[in-house]
Amino acid sequence: MKLKDKVAILTGSTSGMGRATAYLFAREGAKVVICGRNEERAKAVVDKIKSEGFEAMYVIADSSKVEESKILVDKTLEAYGTVDILFNNAGTLSMSSLQDVSLQEWESVFNVNVNSALYLTQMVAPIMKAKGKGVIVNTSSVAGFAAHHGFAAYITSKHAMNGLTKSMAWELGPEIRVNAIAPGAIHTAMVDSIGGPSVLQGMIDNCPLKRVGQPEDIASVALFLASDDSSFIDGQIIKVDGGFEA
Ligand SMILES: NC(=O)c1ccc[n+]([C@@H]2O[C@H](COP(=O)([O-])OP(=O)(O)OC[C@H]3O[C@@H](n4cnc5c(N)ncnc54)[C@H](OP(=O)(O)O)[C@@H]3O)[C@@H](O)[C@H]2O)c1
């Protein structure tokens, strides 16, 4: 088991790639803390993990609110006593163009996609530093490397996530390693919200591997980055996009 007895907080784990990562981390021996706003889905994830004989709990929290992130960390410490791994994965999409996006929408995208990673890291880093070891994995996007029409707030937030990842690596080492995953098109609720089958087909056509990724394609890379298998990898943003950005 690669994460035996590690305590892992995973934001955005009620769905999609965060949920797939939670299942994998639990099977690798971690005590996983599921987080999102939807209690029904959070409970279902925990129930499935427990039904397989592994350990999990959930905390309902809106990642964009600093006080709710604090509750997430407090409840984790109350239940499991420490934090070894933080997966800053919660994310929200915005499809507005630069001209149309309101300041309110812009701020709400940044609160979830960037600021929550900052708050949570500020809360758990002292714990990891004190114990001499910790790992943080952030979720960026191929939208953190290239822009196109529309999605202005989302694209800018994911570019910011790349900068935040590098700053974290510099400031939190040597005890804490920090890397990010930049997914391409992964078949989750977020991608389905962009459009129907023709949008999905366009993503497949634009990918050298001629498929969209599955949440498990991200989970396996998150496990690699969270485990000692990647012990000399730090400050990197790893594209997992089927060659889309090649
Ligand atoms: N799918 C893709 O192709 C793709 C590509 C590049 C990057 N990404 C990134 O991957 C990450 C995961 O997305 P996904 O594709 O797995 O989408 P998803 O299935 O829609 O999952 C999004 C997760 O984020 C949580 N979330 C959203 N807003 C939240 C908030 N305010 N507070 C707490 N939790 C919140 C959701 O939980 P609740 O609904 O329970 O609140 C859910 O668990 C995101 O950061 C996304 O930007 C996705």
The ligand as a Gaussian input file, in Angstrom:
#p B3LYP/6-31G(d) Opt

LIG

0 1
 N      -13.150000      17.586000     -16.368000
 C      -12.189000      18.183000     -17.044000
 O      -12.055000      18.004000     -18.265000
 C      -11.201000      19.087000     -16.346000
 C      -10.113000      19.537000     -17.088000
 C       -9.167000      20.338000     -16.453000
 C       -9.304000      20.640000     -15.109000
 N      -10.376000      20.184000     -14.417000
 C      -10.439000      20.513000     -12.984000
 O      -10.592000      19.318000     -12.253000
 C      -11.184000      19.601000     -10.980000
 C      -12.289000      18.613000     -10.715000
 O      -13.312000      18.783000     -11.671000
 P      -14.145000      17.560000     -12.288000
 O      -13.928000      17.585000     -13.740000
 O      -13.910000      16.327000     -11.532000
 O      -15.622000      18.138000     -12.102000
 P      -16.865000      17.730000     -11.212000
 O      -17.172000      16.290000     -11.388000
 O      -17.894000      18.732000     -11.542000
 O      -16.332000      17.948000      -9.727000
 C      -16.144000      19.211000      -9.169000
 C      -15.962000      19.036000      -7.687000
 O      -15.683000      20.310000      -7.111000
 C      -16.557000      20.513000      -6.022000
 N      -16.856000      21.924000      -5.869000
 C      -17.173000      22.824000      -6.831000
 N      -17.415000      24.021000      -6.284000
 C      -17.232000      23.870000      -4.937000
 C      -17.320000      24.744000      -3.834000
 N      -17.672000      26.034000      -3.952000
 N      -17.069000      24.238000      -2.596000
 C      -16.740000      22.945000      -2.428000
 N      -16.636000      22.075000      -3.445000
 C      -16.879000      22.547000      -4.679000
 C      -17.798000      19.703000      -6.337000
 O      -18.452000      19.357000      -5.127000
 P      -19.975000      19.746000      -4.757000
 O      -20.754000      19.756000      -6.008000
 O      -20.370000      18.667000      -3.782000
 O      -19.861000      21.069000      -4.085000
 C      -17.198000      18.479000      -7.002000
 O      -16.840000      17.514000      -6.022000
 C      -11.600000      21.062000     -11.058000
 O      -10.622000      21.861000     -10.410000
 C      -11.586000      21.357000     -12.536000
 O      -11.380000      22.720000     -12.811000
 C      -11.331000      19.428000     -15.007000

